Structure formats: structure tokens, C-alpha cells
């Protein structure tokens, strides 16, 4: 009669727990990081939305003027992109502004 292998159920439960715990913690960390990233990504728009309209309009005009100067200078592409990104978050950014933003945003690469 061949020998049978007897499995210890407590050992199997320990293995499942030892593998599941780190995976659960890793998943929780990923969820927290994604939530934080999503919250910070919209922070400029939230701040602009809370500003008094007259103050926001003045800031929009200053940002637009800065963006036009920066984007006209080829050596300042990174600063141009940052200004254009901020400019796009203003509620005052209408069709002409959106066209300006579209011209100066980096193209998607494959």
C-alpha cells in the first residue's frame, strides 16, 4: 500500500495569510496614491474656482500675457507648457484661449 501525503490544514491557512497580507497592503497603498494624485491634479482648478471673479480675471490676463511671451521663445518650452497648462484651467479660457493652448501643448507620442 503506497504512503499517503497528509496535509496540515493549519499550514495551508498560514501560507494563504502570509501571501494575502502583503498583497492587500500593496493594493491599499496603490489606492491611496491614486486618490492623492487625483486630488492634487485638480487643485489649481479648485483654487481658481474659489477666487473672486475680478481677481481671477486679472490673474488670467497676466497668465495669458506671460504664456504668449514664454511660448514665443523657443528656449523656454518647459515654462511655456506650465503656463499653458495653468491657463487651460481658468473658466475665462474661451475658444481663442483654447486654440492657443492647443497650439502650445505637447503632442501625444506613440
PDB file as gemmi writes it, atoms N, CA and C in Angstrom:
CRYST1    1.000    1.000    1.000  90.00  90.00  90.00 P 1                      
ATOM      1  N   UNK A   1       0.829  -1.161   0.000  1.00  0.00           N  
ATOM      2  CA  UNK A   1       0.000   0.000   0.000  1.00  0.00           C  
ATOM      3  C   UNK A   1       0.892   1.249   0.000  1.00  0.00           C  
ATOM      4  N   UNK A   2       0.674   2.139  -0.969  1.00  0.00           N  
ATOM      5  CA  UNK A   2       1.517   3.343  -1.051  1.00  0.00           C  
ATOM      6  C   UNK A   2       1.205   4.302   0.100  1.00  0.00           C  
ATOM      7  N   UNK A   3       2.215   5.072   0.444  1.00  0.00           N  
ATOM      8  CA  UNK A   3       2.045   6.044   1.536  1.00  0.00           C  
ATOM      9  C   UNK A   3       1.263   7.253   1.027  1.00  0.00           C  
ATOM     10  N   UNK A   4       0.391   7.748   1.858  1.00  0.00           N  
ATOM     11  CA  UNK A   4      -0.406   8.935   1.514  1.00  0.00           C  
ATOM     12  C   UNK A   4       0.206  10.161   2.184  1.00  0.00           C  
ATOM     13  N   UNK A   5       0.156  11.254   1.441  1.00  0.00           N  
ATOM     14  CA  UNK A   5       0.646  12.510   1.983  1.00  0.00           C  
ATOM     15  C   UNK A   5      -0.505  13.185   2.722  1.00  0.00           C  
ATOM     16  N   UNK A   6      -0.297  13.478   3.964  1.00  0.00           N  
ATOM     17  CA  UNK A   6      -1.326  14.127   4.768  1.00  0.00           C  
ATOM     18  C   UNK A   6      -0.964  15.606   4.868  1.00  0.00           C  
ATOM     19  N   UNK A   7      -1.907  16.458   4.455  1.00  0.00           N  
ATOM     20  CA  UNK A   7      -1.675  17.904   4.516  1.00  0.00           C  
ATOM     21  C   UNK A   7      -2.193  18.447   5.833  1.00  0.00           C  
ATOM     22  N   UNK A   8      -1.430  19.355   6.372  1.00  0.00           N  
ATOM     23  CA  UNK A   8      -1.827  20.008   7.615  1.00  0.00           C  
ATOM     24  C   UNK A   8      -2.632  21.257   7.254  1.00  0.00           C  
ATOM     25  N   UNK A   9      -3.935  21.322   7.572  1.00  0.00           N  
ATOM     26  CA  UNK A   9      -4.759  22.476   7.206  1.00  0.00           C  
ATOM     27  C   UNK A   9      -4.271  23.794   7.808  1.00  0.00           C  
ATOM     28  N   UNK A  10      -3.669  23.751   8.979  1.00  0.00           N  
ATOM     29  CA  UNK A  10      -3.203  24.991   9.595  1.00  0.00           C  
ATOM     30  C   UNK A  10      -2.024  25.578   8.814  1.00  0.00           C  
ATOM     31  N   UNK A  11      -1.197  24.709   8.210  1.00  0.00           N  
ATOM     32  CA  UNK A  11      -0.070  25.161   7.405  1.00  0.00           C  
ATOM     33  C   UNK A  11      -0.572  25.840   6.125  1.00  0.00           C  
ATOM     34  N   UNK A  12      -1.593  25.281   5.494  1.00  0.00           N  
ATOM     35  CA  UNK A  12      -2.172  25.884   4.289  1.00  0.00           C  
ATOM     36  C   UNK A  12      -2.776  27.249   4.605  1.00  0.00           C  
ATOM     37  N   UNK A  13      -3.476  27.384   5.699  1.00  0.00           N  
ATOM     38  CA  UNK A  13      -4.066  28.663   6.086  1.00  0.00           C  
ATOM     39  C   UNK A  13      -2.973  29.695   6.346  1.00  0.00           C  
ATOM     40  N   UNK A  14      -1.870  29.296   6.950  1.00  0.00           N  
ATOM     41  CA  UNK A  14      -0.769  30.218   7.208  1.00  0.00           C  
ATOM     42  C   UNK A  14      -0.171  30.716   5.895  1.00  0.00           C  
ATOM     43  N   UNK A  15      -0.021  29.824   4.915  1.00  0.00           N  
ATOM     44  CA  UNK A  15       0.528  30.222   3.611  1.00  0.00           C  
ATOM     45  C   UNK A  15      -0.382  31.238   2.923  1.00  0.00           C  
ATOM     46  N   UNK A  16      -1.683  30.991   2.932  1.00  0.00           N  
ATOM     47  CA  UNK A  16      -2.622  31.928   2.306  1.00  0.00           C  
ATOM     48  C   UNK A  16      -2.568  33.286   2.995  1.00  0.00           C  
ATOM     49  N   UNK A  17      -2.505  33.289   4.310  1.00  0.00           N  
ATOM     50  CA  UNK A  17      -2.450  34.541   5.059  1.00  0.00           C  
ATOM     51  C   UNK A  17      -1.136  35.267   4.795  1.00  0.00           C  
ATOM     52  N   UNK A  18      -0.035  34.548   4.756  1.00  0.00           N  
ATOM     53  CA  UNK A  18       1.260  35.200   4.568  1.00  0.00           C  
ATOM     54  C   UNK A  18       1.392  35.772   3.153  1.00  0.00           C  
ATOM     55  N   UNK A  19       0.724  35.199   2.177  1.00  0.00           N  
ATOM     56  CA  UNK A  19       0.770  35.735   0.822  1.00  0.00           C  
ATOM     57  C   UNK A  19      -0.276  36.820   0.611  1.00  0.00           C  
ATOM     58  N   UNK A  20      -1.417  36.707   1.240  1.00  0.00           N  
ATOM     59  CA  UNK A  20      -2.504  37.656   1.047  1.00  0.00           C  
ATOM     60  C   UNK A  20      -2.291  38.979   1.748  1.00  0.00           C  
ATOM     61  N   UNK A  21      -1.640  38.961   2.892  1.00  0.00           N  
ATOM     62  CA  UNK A  21      -1.436  40.179   3.661  1.00  0.00           C  
ATOM     63  C   UNK A  21      -0.593  41.205   2.909  1.00  0.00           C  
ATOM     64  N   UNK A  22       0.578  40.870   2.380  1.00  0.00           N  
ATOM     65  CA  UNK A  22       1.364  41.869   1.643  1.00  0.00           C  
ATOM     66  C   UNK A  22       0.646  42.361   0.383  1.00  0.00           C  
ATOM     67  N   UNK A  23      -0.075  41.471  -0.275  1.00  0.00           N  
ATOM     68  CA  UNK A  23      -0.814  41.893  -1.466  1.00  0.00           C  
ATOM     69  C   UNK A  23      -1.914  42.884  -1.092  1.00  0.00           C  
ATOM     70  N   UNK A  24      -2.580  42.669   0.018  1.00  0.00           N  
ATOM     71  CA  UNK A  24      -3.615  43.594   0.480  1.00  0.00           C  
ATOM     72  C   UNK A  24      -3.043  44.950   0.847  1.00  0.00           C  
ATOM     73  N   UNK A  25      -1.896  44.959   1.509  1.00  0.00           N  
ATOM     74  CA  UNK A  25      -1.241  46.215   1.875  1.00  0.00           C  
ATOM     75  C   UNK A  25      -0.788  46.952   0.609  1.00  0.00           C  
ATOM     76  N   UNK A  26      -0.221  46.231  -0.350  1.00  0.00           N  
ATOM     77  CA  UNK A  26       0.224  46.849  -1.603  1.00  0.00           C  
ATOM     78  C   UNK A  26      -0.957  47.458  -2.351  1.00  0.00           C  
ATOM     79  N   UNK A  27      -2.069  46.753  -2.388  1.00  0.00           N  
ATOM     80  CA  UNK A  27      -3.262  47.271  -3.051  1.00  0.00           C  
ATOM     81  C   UNK A  27      -3.772  48.528  -2.351  1.00  0.00           C  
ATOM     82  N   UNK A  28      -3.772  48.539  -1.040  1.00  0.00           N  
ATOM     83  CA  UNK A  28      -4.204  49.699  -0.272  1.00  0.00           C  
ATOM     84  C   UNK A  28      -3.300  50.904  -0.548  1.00  0.00           C  
ATOM     85  N   UNK A  29      -1.998  50.681  -0.609  1.00  0.00           N  
ATOM     86  CA  UNK A  29      -1.052  51.769  -0.898  1.00  0.00           C  
ATOM     87  C   UNK A  29      -1.310  52.333  -2.288  1.00  0.00           C  
ATOM     88  N   UNK A  30      -1.544  51.475  -3.267  1.00  0.00           N  
ATOM     89  CA  UNK A  30      -1.821  51.931  -4.634  1.00  0.00           C  
ATOM     90  C   UNK A  30      -3.100  52.767  -4.667  1.00  0.00           C  
ATOM     91  N   UNK A  31      -4.135  52.329  -3.994  1.00  0.00           N  
ATOM     92  CA  UNK A  31      -5.401  53.072  -3.965  1.00  0.00           C  
ATOM     93  C   UNK A  31      -5.204  54.444  -3.317  1.00  0.00           C  
ATOM     94  N   UNK A  32      -4.464  54.499  -2.226  1.00  0.00           N  
ATOM     95  CA  UNK A  32      -4.209  55.772  -1.547  1.00  0.00           C  
ATOM     96  C   UNK A  32      -3.409  56.712  -2.442  1.00  0.00           C  
ATOM     97  N   UNK A  33      -2.390  56.200  -3.125  1.00  0.00           N  
ATOM     98  CA  UNK A  33      -1.588  57.035  -4.024  1.00  0.00           C  
ATOM     99  C   UNK A  33      -2.415  57.563  -5.192  1.00  0.00           C  
ATOM    100  N   UNK A  34      -3.271  56.724  -5.749  1.00  0.00           N  
ATOM    101  CA  UNK A  34      -4.128  57.183  -6.852  1.00  0.00           C  
ATOM    102  C   UNK A  34      -5.118  58.252  -6.384  1.00  0.00           C  
ATOM    103  N   UNK A  35      -5.667  58.084  -5.204  1.00  0.00           N  
ATOM    104  CA  UNK A  35      -6.597  59.085  -4.665  1.00  0.00           C  
ATOM    105  C   UNK A  35      -5.873  60.406  -4.420  1.00  0.00           C  
ATOM    106  N   UNK A  36      -4.681  60.348  -3.864  1.00  0.00           N  
ATOM    107  CA  UNK A  36      -3.896  61.558  -3.618  1.00  0.00           C  
ATOM    108  C   UNK A  36      -3.539  62.248  -4.926  1.00  0.00           C  
ATOM    109  N   UNK A  37      -3.123  61.478  -5.914  1.00  0.00           N  
ATOM    110  CA  UNK A  37      -2.780  62.045  -7.216  1.00  0.00           C  
ATOM    111  C   UNK A  37      -4.003  62.713  -7.852  1.00  0.00           C  
ATOM    112  N   UNK A  38      -5.143  62.080  -7.788  1.00  0.00           N  
ATOM    113  CA  UNK A  38      -6.362  62.654  -8.341  1.00  0.00           C  
ATOM    114  C   UNK A  38      -6.776  63.929  -7.635  1.00  0.00           C  
ATOM    115  N   UNK A  39      -6.600  63.959  -6.321  1.00  0.00           N  
ATOM    116  CA  UNK A  39      -6.964  65.143  -5.561  1.00  0.00           C  
ATOM    117  C   UNK A  39      -6.022  66.307  -5.881  1.00  0.00           C  
ATOM    118  N   UNK A  40      -4.720  66.041  -5.962  1.00  0.00           N  
ATOM    119  CA  UNK A  40      -3.765  67.121  -6.242  1.00  0.00           C  
ATOM    120  C   UNK A  40      -3.832  67.579  -7.692  1.00  0.00           C  
ATOM    121  N   UNK A  41      -4.232  66.706  -8.602  1.00  0.00           N  
ATOM    122  CA  UNK A  41      -4.301  67.090 -10.012  1.00  0.00           C  
ATOM    123  C   UNK A  41      -5.328  68.193 -10.240  1.00  0.00           C  
ATOM    124  N   UNK A  42      -6.366  68.241  -9.458  1.00  0.00           N  
ATOM    125  CA  UNK A  42      -7.398  69.255  -9.628  1.00  0.00           C  
ATOM    126  C   UNK A  42      -7.257  70.439  -8.695  1.00  0.00           C  
ATOM    127  N   UNK A  43      -6.131  70.555  -7.998  1.00  0.00           N  
ATOM    128  CA  UNK A  43      -6.000  71.617  -7.000  1.00  0.00           C  
ATOM    129  C   UNK A  43      -5.978  73.008  -7.619  1.00  0.00           C  
ATOM    130  N   UNK A  44      -5.331  73.199  -8.780  1.00  0.00           N  
ATOM    131  CA  UNK A  44      -5.310  74.517  -9.421  1.00  0.00           C  
ATOM    132  C   UNK A  44      -6.721  74.968  -9.775  1.00  0.00           C  
ATOM    133  N   UNK A  45      -7.493  74.070 -10.342  1.00  0.00           N  
ATOM    134  CA  UNK A  45      -8.862  74.415 -10.733  1.00  0.00           C  
ATOM    135  C   UNK A  45      -9.710  74.761  -9.508  1.00  0.00           C  
ATOM    136  N   UNK A  46      -9.506  74.052  -8.394  1.00  0.00           N  
ATOM    137  CA  UNK A  46     -10.265  74.351  -7.169  1.00  0.00           C  
ATOM    138  C   UNK A  46      -9.908  75.733  -6.626  1.00  0.00           C  
ATOM    139  N   UNK A  47      -8.626  76.061  -6.631  1.00  0.00           N  
ATOM    140  CA  UNK A  47      -8.188  77.370  -6.137  1.00  0.00           C  
ATOM    141  C   UNK A  47      -8.741  78.470  -7.035  1.00  0.00           C  
ATOM    142  N   UNK A  48      -8.656  78.285  -8.346  1.00  0.00           N  
ATOM    143  CA  UNK A  48      -9.174  79.290  -9.275  1.00  0.00           C  
ATOM    144  C   UNK A  48     -10.683  79.463  -9.121  1.00  0.00           C  
ATOM    145  N   UNK A  49     -11.386  78.379  -8.883  1.00  0.00           N  
ATOM    146  CA  UNK A  49     -12.832  78.448  -8.714  1.00  0.00           C  
ATOM    147  C   UNK A  49     -13.255  79.213  -7.479  1.00  0.00           C  
ATOM    148  N   UNK A  50     -12.410  79.237  -6.453  1.00  0.00           N  
ATOM    149  CA  UNK A  50     -12.739  79.932  -5.199  1.00  0.00           C  
ATOM    150  C   UNK A  50     -12.359  81.412  -5.220  1.00  0.00           C  
ATOM    151  N   UNK A  51     -11.567  81.819  -6.214  1.00  0.00           N  
ATOM    152  CA  UNK A  51     -11.121  83.220  -6.269  1.00  0.00           C  
ATOM    153  C   UNK A  51     -12.270  84.146  -6.637  1.00  0.00           C  
ATOM    154  N   UNK A  52     -12.225  85.380  -6.145  1.00  0.00           N  
ATOM    155  CA  UNK A  52     -13.218  86.370  -6.592  1.00  0.00           C  
ATOM    156  C   UNK A  52     -13.073  86.590  -8.103  1.00  0.00           C  
ATOM    157  N   UNK A  53     -14.167  86.730  -8.828  1.00  0.00           N  
ATOM    158  CA  UNK A  53     -14.110  86.831 -10.295  1.00  0.00           C  
ATOM    159  C   UNK A  53     -13.196  87.936 -10.829  1.00  0.00           C  
ATOM    160  N   UNK A  54     -13.189  89.099 -10.206  1.00  0.00           N  
ATOM    161  CA  UNK A  54     -12.339  90.192 -10.694  1.00  0.00           C  
ATOM    162  C   UNK A  54     -10.856  89.853 -10.537  1.00  0.00           C  
ATOM    163  N   UNK A  55     -10.514  89.260  -9.394  1.00  0.00           N  
ATOM    164  CA  UNK A  55      -9.129  88.865  -9.142  1.00  0.00           C  
ATOM    165  C   UNK A  55      -8.704  87.742 -10.101  1.00  0.00           C  
ATOM    166  N   UNK A  56      -9.602  86.792 -10.308  1.00  0.00           N  
ATOM    167  CA  UNK A  56      -9.312  85.686 -11.222  1.00  0.00           C  
ATOM    168  C   UNK A  56      -9.130  86.190 -12.656  1.00  0.00           C  
ATOM    169  N   UNK A  57      -9.959  87.162 -13.077  1.00  0.00           N  
ATOM    170  CA  UNK A  57      -9.843  87.716 -14.431  1.00  0.00           C  
ATOM    171  C   UNK A  57      -8.500  88.418 -14.612  1.00  0.00           C  
ATOM    172  N   UNK A  58      -8.063  89.135 -13.589  1.00  0.00           N  
ATOM    173  CA  UNK A  58      -6.752  89.799 -13.663  1.00  0.00           C  
ATOM    174  C   UNK A  58      -5.634  88.770 -13.732  1.00  0.00           C  
ATOM    175  N   UNK A  59      -5.705  87.744 -12.915  1.00  0.00           N  
ATOM    176  CA  UNK A  59      -4.693  86.684 -12.942  1.00  0.00           C  
ATOM    177  C   UNK A  59      -4.705  85.965 -14.291  1.00  0.00           C  
ATOM    178  N   UNK A  60      -5.884  85.751 -14.843  1.00  0.00           N  
ATOM    179  CA  UNK A  60      -5.990  85.124 -16.166  1.00  0.00           C  
ATOM    180  C   UNK A  60      -5.250  85.959 -17.207  1.00  0.00           C  
ATOM    181  N   UNK A  61      -5.482  87.267 -17.184  1.00  0.00           N  
ATOM    182  CA  UNK A  61      -4.840  88.135 -18.180  1.00  0.00           C  
ATOM    183  C   UNK A  61      -3.322  88.128 -18.014  1.00  0.00           C  
ATOM    184  N   UNK A  62      -2.848  88.183 -16.769  1.00  0.00           N  
ATOM    185  CA  UNK A  62      -1.397  88.127 -16.520  1.00  0.00           C  
ATOM    186  C   UNK A  62      -0.812  86.799 -16.988  1.00  0.00           C  
ATOM    187  N   UNK A  63      -1.513  85.707 -16.694  1.00  0.00           N  
ATOM    188  CA  UNK A  63      -1.048  84.386 -17.106  1.00  0.00           C  
ATOM    189  C   UNK A  63      -1.038  84.276 -18.621  1.00  0.00           C  
ATOM    190  N   UNK A  64      -2.068  84.805 -19.264  1.00  0.00           N  
ATOM    191  CA  UNK A  64      -2.144  84.774 -20.732  1.00  0.00           C  
ATOM    192  C   UNK A  64      -1.000  85.578 -21.347  1.00  0.00           C  
ATOM    193  N   UNK A  65      -0.735  86.772 -20.815  1.00  0.00           N  
ATOM    194  CA  UNK A  65       0.363  87.597 -21.320  1.00  0.00           C  
ATOM    195  C   UNK A  65       1.708  86.894 -21.148  1.00  0.00           C  
ATOM    196  N   UNK A  66       1.933  86.304 -19.964  1.00  0.00           N  
ATOM    197  CA  UNK A  66       3.174  85.564 -19.711  1.00  0.00           C  
ATOM    198  C   UNK A  66       3.313  84.390 -20.663  1.00  0.00           C  
ATOM    199  N   UNK A  67       2.234  83.659 -20.879  1.00  0.00           N  
ATOM    200  CA  UNK A  67       2.274  82.497 -21.764  1.00  0.00           C  
ATOM    201  C   UNK A  67       2.628  82.911 -23.189  1.00  0.00           C  
ATOM    202  N   UNK A  68       2.077  84.017 -23.655  1.00  0.00           N  
ATOM    203  CA  UNK A  68       2.378  84.470 -25.012  1.00  0.00           C  
ATOM    204  C   UNK A  68       3.859  84.812 -25.162  1.00  0.00           C  
ATOM    205  N   UNK A  69       4.436  85.461 -24.149  1.00  0.00           N  
ATOM    206  CA  UNK A  69       5.860  85.811 -24.197  1.00  0.00           C  
ATOM    207  C   UNK A  69       6.725  84.552 -24.105  1.00  0.00           C  
ATOM    208  N   UNK A  70       6.402  83.678 -23.152  1.00  0.00           N  
ATOM    209  CA  UNK A  70       7.197  82.458 -22.961  1.00  0.00           C  
ATOM    210  C   UNK A  70       7.126  81.534 -24.170  1.00  0.00           C  
ATOM    211  N   UNK A  71       5.954  81.401 -24.744  1.00  0.00           N  
ATOM    212  CA  UNK A  71       5.792  80.474 -25.867  1.00  0.00           C  
ATOM    213  C   UNK A  71       6.391  81.015 -27.162  1.00  0.00           C  
ATOM    214  N   UNK A  72       6.674  82.304 -27.210  1.00  0.00           N  
ATOM    215  CA  UNK A  72       7.326  82.894 -28.378  1.00  0.00           C  
ATOM    216  C   UNK A  72       8.839  82.668 -28.341  1.00  0.00           C  
ATOM    217  N   UNK A  73       9.354  82.230 -27.189  1.00  0.00           N  
ATOM    218  CA  UNK A  73      10.785  81.994 -27.028  1.00  0.00           C  
ATOM    219  C   UNK A  73      11.047  80.495 -27.054  1.00  0.00           C  
ATOM    220  N   UNK A  74      11.748  79.996 -28.083  1.00  0.00           N  
ATOM    221  CA  UNK A  74      11.966  78.546 -28.219  1.00  0.00           C  
ATOM    222  C   UNK A  74      12.712  77.903 -27.046  1.00  0.00           C  
ATOM    223  N   UNK A  75      13.580  78.656 -26.370  1.00  0.00           N  
ATOM    224  CA  UNK A  75      14.363  78.075 -25.273  1.00  0.00           C  
ATOM    225  C   UNK A  75      13.554  77.872 -23.988  1.00  0.00           C  
ATOM    226  N   UNK A  76      12.332  78.370 -23.960  1.00  0.00           N  
ATOM    227  CA  UNK A  76      11.520  78.311 -22.737  1.00  0.00           C  
ATOM    228  C   UNK A  76      10.311  77.388 -22.898  1.00  0.00           C  
ATOM    229  N   UNK A  77      10.462  76.300 -23.609  1.00  0.00           N  
ATOM    230  CA  UNK A  77       9.343  75.392 -23.883  1.00  0.00           C  
ATOM    231  C   UNK A  77       8.717  74.819 -22.616  1.00  0.00           C  
ATOM    232  N   UNK A  78       9.545  74.429 -21.645  1.00  0.00           N  
ATOM    233  CA  UNK A  78       9.002  73.839 -20.413  1.00  0.00           C  
ATOM    234  C   UNK A  78       8.166  74.859 -19.639  1.00  0.00           C  
ATOM    235  N   UNK A  79       8.653  76.084 -19.539  1.00  0.00           N  
ATOM    236  CA  UNK A  79       7.893  77.128 -18.836  1.00  0.00           C  
ATOM    237  C   UNK A  79       6.632  77.479 -19.609  1.00  0.00           C  
ATOM    238  N   UNK A  80       6.734  77.460 -20.942  1.00  0.00           N  
ATOM    239  CA  UNK A  80       5.559  77.710 -21.786  1.00  0.00           C  
ATOM    240  C   UNK A  80       4.481  76.661 -21.503  1.00  0.00           C  
ATOM    241  N   UNK A  81       4.871  75.395 -21.469  1.00  0.00           N  
ATOM    242  CA  UNK A  81       3.909  74.313 -21.214  1.00  0.00           C  
ATOM    243  C   UNK A  81       3.253  74.459 -19.848  1.00  0.00           C  
ATOM    244  N   UNK A  82       4.036  74.862 -18.843  1.00  0.00           N  
ATOM    245  CA  UNK A  82       3.480  75.032 -17.500  1.00  0.00           C  
ATOM    246  C   UNK A  82       2.448  76.165 -17.488  1.00  0.00           C  
ATOM    247  N   UNK A  83       2.768  77.268 -18.154  1.00  0.00           N  
ATOM    248  CA  UNK A  83       1.827  78.387 -18.207  1.00  0.00           C  
ATOM    249  C   UNK A  83       0.572  78.017 -18.995  1.00  0.00           C  
ATOM    250  N   UNK A  84       0.748  77.298 -20.089  1.00  0.00           N  
ATOM    251  CA  UNK A  84      -0.387  76.884 -20.918  1.00  0.00           C  
ATOM    252  C   UNK A  84      -1.285  75.925 -20.137  1.00  0.00           C  
ATOM    253  N   UNK A  85      -0.666  75.041 -19.360  1.00  0.00           N  
ATOM    254  CA  UNK A  85      -1.450  74.110 -18.544  1.00  0.00           C  
ATOM    255  C   UNK A  85      -2.285  74.874 -17.520  1.00  0.00           C  
ATOM    256  N   UNK A  86      -1.676  75.853 -16.860  1.00  0.00           N  
ATOM    257  CA  UNK A  86      -2.414  76.671 -15.896  1.00  0.00           C  
ATOM    258  C   UNK A  86      -3.499  77.480 -16.600  1.00  0.00           C  
ATOM    259  N   UNK A  87      -3.179  78.037 -17.731  1.00  0.00           N  
ATOM    260  CA  UNK A  87      -4.124  78.856 -18.492  1.00  0.00           C  
ATOM    261  C   UNK A  87      -5.383  78.060 -18.844  1.00  0.00           C  
ATOM    262  N   UNK A  88      -5.205  76.801 -19.171  1.00  0.00           N  
ATOM    263  CA  UNK A  88      -6.347  75.969 -19.572  1.00  0.00           C  
ATOM    264  C   UNK A  88      -7.325  75.705 -18.433  1.00  0.00           C  
ATOM    265  N   UNK A  89      -6.904  75.932 -17.196  1.00  0.00           N  
ATOM    266  CA  UNK A  89      -7.765  75.657 -16.043  1.00  0.00           C  
ATOM    267  C   UNK A  89      -8.643  76.835 -15.642  1.00  0.00           C  
ATOM    268  N   UNK A  90      -8.432  77.988 -16.250  1.00  0.00           N  
ATOM    269  CA  UNK A  90      -9.251  79.161 -15.951  1.00  0.00           C  
ATOM    270  C   UNK A  90     -10.614  79.031 -16.622  1.00  0.00           C  
ATOM    271  N   UNK A  91     -11.696  79.375 -15.917  1.00  0.00           N  
ATOM    272  CA  UNK A  91     -13.016  79.392 -16.561  1.00  0.00           C  
ATOM    273  C   UNK A  91     -13.085  80.441 -17.677  1.00  0.00           C  
ATOM    274  N   UNK A  92     -12.242  81.461 -17.600  1.00  0.00           N  
ATOM    275  CA  UNK A  92     -12.225  82.517 -18.602  1.00  0.00           C  
ATOM    276  C   UNK A  92     -11.568  82.089 -19.911  1.00  0.00           C  
ATOM    277  N   UNK A  93     -10.972  80.941 -19.944  1.00  0.00           N  
ATOM    278  CA  UNK A  93     -10.276  80.479 -21.155  1.00  0.00           C  
ATOM    279  C   UNK A  93     -11.316  80.031 -22.181  1.00  0.00           C  
ATOM    280  N   UNK A  94     -11.644  80.950 -23.096  1.00  0.00           N  
ATOM    281  CA  UNK A  94     -12.661  80.695 -24.125  1.00  0.00           C  
ATOM    282  C   UNK A  94     -12.074  80.020 -25.359  1.00  0.00           C  
ATOM    283  N   UNK A  95     -12.752  80.168 -26.483  1.00  0.00           N  
ATOM    284  CA  UNK A  95     -12.337  79.459 -27.705  1.00  0.00           C  
ATOM    285  C   UNK A  95     -10.979  79.929 -28.210  1.00  0.00           C  
ATOM    286  N   UNK A  96     -10.741  81.243 -28.180  1.00  0.00           N  
ATOM    287  CA  UNK A  96      -9.435  81.750 -28.633  1.00  0.00           C  
ATOM    288  C   UNK A  96      -8.321  81.243 -27.718  1.00  0.00           C  
ATOM    289  N   UNK A  97      -8.572  81.272 -26.429  1.00  0.00           N  
ATOM    290  CA  UNK A  97      -7.608  80.788 -25.440  1.00  0.00           C  
ATOM    291  C   UNK A  97      -7.372  79.282 -25.612  1.00  0.00           C  
ATOM    292  N   UNK A  98      -8.443  78.525 -25.816  1.00  0.00           N  
ATOM    293  CA  UNK A  98      -8.306  77.075 -26.005  1.00  0.00           C  
ATOM    294  C   UNK A  98      -7.502  76.757 -27.262  1.00  0.00           C  
ATOM    295  N   UNK A  99      -7.666  77.567 -28.307  1.00  0.00           N  
ATOM    296  CA  UNK A  99      -6.886  77.378 -29.527  1.00  0.00           C  
ATOM    297  C   UNK A  99      -5.405  77.643 -29.248  1.00  0.00           C  
ATOM    298  N   UNK A 100      -5.118  78.682 -28.465  1.00  0.00           N  
ATOM    299  CA  UNK A 100      -3.740  78.987 -28.064  1.00  0.00           C  
ATOM    300  C   UNK A 100      -3.152  77.824 -27.263  1.00  0.00           C  
ATOM    301  N   UNK A 101      -3.927  77.315 -26.325  1.00  0.00           N  
ATOM    302  CA  UNK A 101      -3.496  76.181 -25.501  1.00  0.00           C  
ATOM    303  C   UNK A 101      -3.207  74.967 -26.383  1.00  0.00           C  
ATOM    304  N   UNK A 102      -4.097  74.679 -27.320  1.00  0.00           N  
ATOM    305  CA  UNK A 102      -3.923  73.513 -28.195  1.00  0.00           C  
ATOM    306  C   UNK A 102      -2.658  73.641 -29.050  1.00  0.00           C  
ATOM    307  N   UNK A 103      -2.342  74.855 -29.482  1.00  0.00           N  
ATOM    308  CA  UNK A 103      -1.142  75.052 -30.303  1.00  0.00           C  
ATOM    309  C   UNK A 103       0.136  74.816 -29.515  1.00  0.00           C  
ATOM    310  N   UNK A 104       0.096  75.056 -28.222  1.00  0.00           N  
ATOM    311  CA  UNK A 104       1.332  75.012 -27.434  1.00  0.00           C  
ATOM    312  C   UNK A 104       1.438  73.823 -26.484  1.00  0.00           C  
ATOM    313  N   UNK A 105       0.422  72.986 -26.452  1.00  0.00           N  
ATOM    314  CA  UNK A 105       0.526  71.755 -25.652  1.00  0.00           C  
ATOM    315  C   UNK A 105       1.365  70.745 -26.426  1.00  0.00           C  
ATOM    316  N   UNK A 106       2.134  69.916 -25.697  1.00  0.00           N  
ATOM    317  CA  UNK A 106       2.940  68.909 -26.408  1.00  0.00           C  
ATOM    318  C   UNK A 106       2.037  67.891 -27.098  1.00  0.00           C  
ATOM    319  N   UNK A 107       2.454  67.457 -28.238  1.00  0.00           N  
ATOM    320  CA  UNK A 107       1.718  66.443 -28.991  1.00  0.00           C  
ATOM    321  C   UNK A 107       1.912  65.081 -28.328  1.00  0.00           C  
ATOM    322  N   UNK A 108       0.895  64.250 -28.409  1.00  0.00           N  
ATOM    323  CA  UNK A 108       0.996  62.897 -27.848  1.00  0.00           C  
ATOM    324  C   UNK A 108       1.947  62.064 -28.709  1.00  0.00           C  
ATOM    325  N   UNK A 109       2.812  61.332 -28.040  1.00  0.00           N  
ATOM    326  CA  UNK A 109       3.782  60.483 -28.752  1.00  0.00           C  
ATOM    327  C   UNK A 109       3.378  59.023 -28.608  1.00  0.00           C  
ATOM    328  N   UNK A 110       3.683  58.249 -29.618  1.00  0.00           N  
ATOM    329  CA  UNK A 110       3.367  56.814 -29.565  1.00  0.00           C  
ATOM    330  C   UNK A 110       4.549  56.017 -29.142  1.00  0.00           C  
TER     331      UNK A 110                                                      
END                                                                             
